[in-house]
Amino acid sequence: MSGLFSGIFARGAVEAEVDDSAWLRALLDAEAALARAQARVGLIEEAHAEAITAACVPKNVDAAAIGRDAAKSGNPVVPLVARLTRVVGGSAARHVHKGATSQDIMDTAAMLVARRAGAVIGGDTSAAADVLAGLADGHRGTIMAGRTLLQQALPTTFGAVAAGWLHGLDTASQRLGDLLGRRAAVQLGGAAGTLASLGGDGPRVVAAFAAELGLAEPELPWHTDRGRIAELAGALAQVCGAAGKAAGDIVLLAQTEVGEVTEEGGAGVGGSSTLPHKRNPVAAVSALACAEQAPGLASGLFAAQIQQHQRAAGPWQAEWLPMTHLLRATGSAAAWLRTSVERLRVHPRRMRANLDLTGGFPLAERVTTDLAGELGRLPAHELVQGACAAAADTGRDLAEVLTERLSGRRTASEIAALLDPAGYLGSTPLFVDRVLAAHRGGKRENEE
């Protein structure tokens, strides 16, 4: 992507792996690998495969011309093959694209593009996850308000919040990496998925083709079985969901009235065209903007699964742009989230001040639980609910109201202890430890 919106929606290194040059490189790699695979099994001479491979370089192809000529055949492979045949020349030229159909090369190229873009996405999600791991560990004791339906609910810690973001990102990234490792497969079926033109050598060529490109060998051609594409769409959307979740929370926590985090981007970053005081969390906002494109793009790829007979008329072709855009959006969301968390500054005092705004309301459940054993759950709930209503109506602290209403049952110091958020964090320390252990274990597996 280039132009007005590229700075936002083509963030990081993913663009170089999904642009026209990347697609052209993948198409050429597929054609070259096909020739080498056939040389491996003895169908063509090694010298002919070398000649075809030598010709399959971007400098020999005018991508714009290929794009214009694609209108005549409905896909860019036909004019590409014509161009390569002319460049190769001689006796080797008759082996260009041997046994393949256009979709074989296009689908294989799509898997290469996805694999290469996926590596970039994985790099940014891994870097963001490492920062989040540091935040989770460093702020395991930083108390803040947990919020449900955008209202304060119970106390939690920022470490637990960051651990939640980390777990979502790690889970989504691992799913994408596993999928691209296992399910990104070559396509080679010939005109109608039978590989008849290669006779009995077809399966051996497919195996060699897969080995040449480092992609999986499919059980059979998948021309109109688009499960791989649907799985890829789902995995990319999941990464966007995880990145968007974290980014969206950061945007909310950075609101003026909340002020619990800020992005520290340096001079000139986060400003407004009219308001000189603004300090917008632009990296989180941009991550969210990229991530929110995923549902529509993924749904288009899901819809395109319904394809006719052995080769589709329209649905297959409809995949190319949504897949490209989804890879770009996912990579950009991951890159922006990485920037956001690297810039993030946490404000523990503001977190505690916000938690204290309601005078103890987020600890009301704890008081109910403490009283339930002697009063019963419902009477205890009604008593504390009434005390909260009275405190809200009069502007008094909940501790003061409860001390009056529980006179003889609980002392003021006991009520103060019940309303101390540090004593009502549940299993958050364990949850943080589990997430950090899983993150470290996943990193070790990837390194091995």
VENKAHU-V981681 format. One record per backbone hydrogen bond with DSSP energy under -1.0 kcal/mol. NH is the residue of the N-H (numbers start at 0). CO is the residue of the C=O. E is the energy in kcal/mol with one decimal. If there is no record, write none. Layout:
<<NH	CO	E> <NH	CO	E>>
//
This chain:
<<5	2	-1.1> <7	4	-1.1> <8	4	-2.7> <9	5	-1.8> <16	13	-1.7> <17	14	-1.4> <18	14	-1.4> <22	18	-2.2> <23	19	-2.6> <24	20	-2.5> <25	21	-2.2> <26	22	-2.5> <27	23	-2.4> <28	24	-2.5> <29	25	-2.2> <30	26	-2.1> <31	27	-2.5> <32	28	-2.5> <33	29	-2.1> <34	30	-1.7> <35	31	-2.2> <36	32	-2.6> <37	33	-1.9> <38	34	-1.8> <39	35	-2.2> <40	36	-1.4> <41	38	-1.1> <42	37	-2.8> <48	44	-1.9> <49	45	-2.3> <50	46	-2.1> <51	47	-2.2> <52	48	-2.6> <53	49	-2.4> <54	50	-1.4> <55	51	-1.3> <56	54	-2.2> <59	56	-2.1> <60	57	-2.1> <65	61	-2.3> <66	62	-2.5> <67	63	-2.2> <68	64	-2.6> <69	65	-1.5> <70	67	-1.2> <71	68	-1.7> <73	69	-2.6> <79	75	-1.5> <80	76	-3.0> <81	77	-2.0> <82	78	-2.2> <83	79	-2.7> <84	80	-2.6> <85	81	-1.6> <86	82	-2.2> <87	83	-3.1> <88	84	-2.1> <94	91	-2.0> <95	92	-1.4> <97	94	-1.7> <99	96	-1.6> <104	100	-1.3> <105	101	-2.4> <106	102	-3.1> <107	103	-1.8> <108	104	-2.4> <109	105	-2.2> <110	106	-2.0> <111	107	-2.0> <112	108	-2.9> <113	109	-2.6> <114	110	-2.5> <115	111	-2.7> <116	112	-2.8> <117	113	-2.6> <118	114	-1.6> <119	115	-1.2> <120	116	-2.6> <121	117	-2.8> <122	118	-1.7> <123	119	-2.0> <124	120	-2.8> <125	121	-2.2> <126	122	-1.9> <127	123	-2.6> <128	124	-2.6> <129	125	-2.1> <130	126	-1.7> <131	127	-2.4> <132	128	-2.6> <133	129	-1.8> <134	130	-2.1> <135	131	-2.9> <136	132	-2.4> <137	133	-2.7> <138	134	-1.8> <141	138	-1.3> <143	155	-2.5> <145	153	-3.2> <147	150	-2.5> <150	147	-2.2> <152	145	-3.6> <155	143	-2.9> <157	141	-2.8> <158	138	-2.3> <160	156	-1.9> <161	157	-3.0> <162	158	-2.2> <163	159	-1.9> <164	160	-2.0> <165	161	-2.7> <166	162	-2.8> <167	163	-2.1> <168	164	-2.3> <169	165	-3.0> <170	166	-2.6> <171	167	-2.1> <172	168	-2.6> <173	169	-2.6> <174	170	-2.0> <175	171	-2.2> <176	172	-2.6> <177	173	-2.8> <178	174	-2.5> <179	175	-2.6> <180	176	-1.7> <181	177	-2.2> <182	178	-3.3> <184	182	-1.1> <185	215	-2.1> <194	188	-2.4> <197	194	-1.5> <198	195	-1.8> <200	197	-1.8> <201	198	-1.1> <204	200	-2.1> <205	201	-2.4> <206	202	-2.2> <207	203	-2.2> <208	204	-3.0> <209	205	-2.6> <210	206	-2.1> <211	207	-2.5> <212	208	-1.5> <213	209	-1.3> <214	209	-1.6> <215	183	-2.7> <229	225	-2.3> <230	226	-2.8> <231	227	-2.3> <232	228	-2.7> <233	229	-2.5> <234	230	-2.5> <235	231	-2.6> <236	232	-2.4> <237	233	-2.0> <238	234	-1.9> <239	235	-2.3> <240	236	-2.5> <241	237	-2.4> <242	238	-2.8> <243	239	-3.2> <244	240	-2.4> <245	241	-1.9> <246	242	-2.6> <247	243	-3.0> <248	244	-2.2> <249	245	-2.2> <250	246	-2.3> <251	247	-2.0> <252	248	-2.9> <253	249	-1.5> <254	251	-1.3> <257	254	-1.2> <258	254	-3.0> <259	252	-2.1> <260	252	-1.1> <261	344	-2.1> <263	342	-2.2> <268	265	-1.8> <277	274	-1.5> <279	269	-3.2> <281	279	-2.1> <284	280	-2.5> <285	281	-2.6> <286	282	-2.4> <287	283	-2.4> <288	284	-2.2> <289	285	-2.3> <290	286	-2.6> <291	287	-2.3> <292	289	-1.4> <293	290	-1.6> <296	292	-1.7> <297	293	-3.2> <298	294	-2.3> <299	295	-1.6> <300	296	-1.5> <301	297	-2.4> <302	298	-2.5> <303	299	-1.4> <304	301	-1.5> <305	302	-1.2> <306	304	-1.3> <317	313	-1.9> <318	315	-1.7> <322	318	-2.5> <323	319	-2.0> <324	320	-3.2> <325	321	-2.6> <326	322	-2.4> <327	323	-2.3> <328	324	-3.0> <329	325	-2.5> <330	326	-2.5> <331	327	-2.6> <332	328	-2.5> <333	329	-2.5> <334	330	-2.3> <335	331	-2.7> <336	332	-2.5> <337	333	-2.3> <338	334	-2.0> <339	335	-2.8> <340	336	-2.8> <341	337	-2.0> <342	338	-1.6> <344	261	-3.1> <346	259	-2.7> <350	346	-1.9> <351	347	-2.4> <352	348	-2.6> <353	349	-2.5> <354	350	-1.9> <355	351	-1.9> <356	353	-1.0> <358	355	-1.7> <362	359	-2.1> <363	360	-2.3> <366	362	-1.5> <367	363	-2.3> <368	364	-2.6> <369	365	-2.2> <370	366	-1.9> <371	367	-1.7> <373	370	-1.2> <374	370	-2.5> <375	371	-2.0> <379	375	-2.2> <380	376	-2.6> <381	377	-2.6> <382	378	-2.4> <383	379	-2.4> <384	380	-2.6> <385	381	-2.3> <386	382	-1.9> <387	383	-2.4> <388	384	-2.3> <389	385	-2.4> <390	386	-2.4> <391	387	-2.6> <392	388	-2.5> <393	389	-2.1> <394	390	-1.8> <397	358	-1.3> <400	396	-1.7> <401	397	-2.9> <402	398	-2.2> <403	399	-1.5> <404	400	-2.3> <405	401	-2.3> <406	403	-1.1> <408	405	-2.6> <409	405	-2.6> <414	410	-2.3> <415	411	-2.4> <416	412	-2.1> <417	413	-2.1> <418	414	-1.9> <419	416	-1.3> <422	419	-1.6> <423	420	-1.9> <427	424	-2.0> <430	426	-2.6> <431	427	-2.6> <432	428	-2.1> <433	429	-2.5> <434	430	-2.3> <435	431	-2.6> <436	432	-2.5> <437	433	-2.4> <438	434	-2.5> <439	435	-2.6> <440	436	-2.5> <441	437	-2.4> <442	438	-2.1> <443	439	-2.1> <444	440	-2.1> <445	441	-2.2> <446	442	-2.2> <447	443	-1.9>>
//
